[in-house]
Amino acid sequence: MSASPGQGNDRVIVVGAGPVGLVAACSLAAEGIPVTILEKSEDLPKDLRASTFHPPTMDMLDRFGVMEKLIPRGLVCPNWQFRGRTEGVIATFDLGLLAGDTNHPYRLQCEQWKLTEMLRDLIETSEMAEIVYKVRATGLTQDADGVTLTVEHEDGSTEPMRAAYVIAADGAHSLLRKALDIEFEGMTIPEIFLSMSTPFDFSAAMEDLTPISYITDPKEWAVILQTPSLWRVLLPTDPGLTDEQVKDPEGMEARMQALCPKPGRYEIAHATAYRVHQRVAKNYVKGRAFLVGDAAHLNNPLGGMGMNGGVHDAVNLVEKLALIWRGEAGMDLLDLYERQRRKACIDTVQQQSIRNRRMMAETDPAARAAYHEELRRTAEDRAAHLAFVRKSSMIQSLRDLDAVA
């Protein structure tokens, strides 16, 4: 459906039609709960944001029947590694060890817009869901029976919109999080991250390179990721530089050549410079309004956990909300959503991404050598290897939620 938005307490409104918002919407529709999605753009964004799908995320997406279409459009990566710029391969990790834990014992490298388009197709054929474009939710009030959103149209006019509950999936700069006056605790990482995409095949030039490689270095760490059409390189960058200086063609060329020398210039298909945050909302639940995805938490991309954690938020939340909707549980069940997902974010997503960044940028030779040796020992011991990939693939964090009361 894509008609005018539904009104009243007979539905849930999801604000934001990114992958997290659309997973929430599809989950609600599958539970028989009417849902309206509000999206500020005139269409779904087709950008180069998240591209890594972890095994449990794909297991969650199986219920929508999209993985059989998404996998052929992505790149299946059963292995990933840590490398040193000068040392080469330090340790390679095998996700095939997860075969007993998941239907998808690998990472899938696939641009997130491919998923959002598939989810939109499901929504547009559903009698329970609708998407409204070119509107944004700028504020809200709540009472005992529901939520009233202030919705702003493209021409600046506003109108109230009523729902039983609202799910804020409106991203890092969430207007609803601000309207709810929820503190976004954390920090901004000092360096800027520069992401460059190129058709150059790094695997032909770097020995034993896996499609996902984290490269440690005391002067300049790097991440190299292969996607179905391009290779993506991520480098830390001086925050004192202007955007123009960061993306200066000669500067980017010099940095790419330093990473992997080759004859001729690199073709840079896309380049993006952005600041990175490590932040977690103090509350995920406030009355009948709930935060998911980037509206609830931000972390650096080293580990590919941001979008995946957001999808896990959405699935966890809707499972509980469906019980409340059917009268099988009380509103206090949503406090468990907050405890579980906030704990998963702080204990797993935040800690892992911070540790990855610290390890890749370590300058002390002794500490750097110790990190490398720990990785080698882990990769060589089957039990430790399995525990490590369970944690890095986010399987362990989901299991740990069962112990959260």
Secondary structure as UniProt FT lines:
FT   TURN            9..10
FT   STRAND          12..15
FT   HELIX           19..30
FT   TURN            31..32
FT   STRAND          35..39
FT   STRAND          52..53
FT   HELIX           55..61
FT   HELIX           62..64
FT   HELIX           67..70
FT   HELIX           71..73
FT   STRAND          75..77
FT   STRAND          79..84
FT   TURN            85..87
FT   STRAND          88..94
FT   HELIX           95..100
FT   STRAND          107..109
FT   HELIX           112..124
FT   STRAND          129..133
FT   STRAND          135..142
FT   STRAND          147..153
FT   TURN            154..155
FT   STRAND          158..163
FT   STRAND          165..168
FT   TURN            172..173
FT   HELIX           175..179
FT   TURN            180..181
FT   STRAND          184..198
FT   HELIX           202..204
FT   TURN            207..208
FT   STRAND          212..216
FT   STRAND          222..226
FT   STRAND          231..237
FT   TURN            239..240
FT   HELIX           243..246
FT   HELIX           249..259
FT   STRAND          270..281
FT   STRAND          285..286
FT   TURN            287..288
FT   STRAND          289..291
FT   HELIX           293..295
FT   STRAND          297..298
FT   TURN            302..303
FT   HELIX           306..325
FT   TURN            326..327
FT   TURN            331..332
FT   HELIX           333..344
FT   HELIX           345..350
FT   HELIX           351..360
FT   HELIX           365..380
FT   HELIX           382..392
FT   TURN            393..394
FT   HELIX           395..400
FT   HELIX           401..403
//
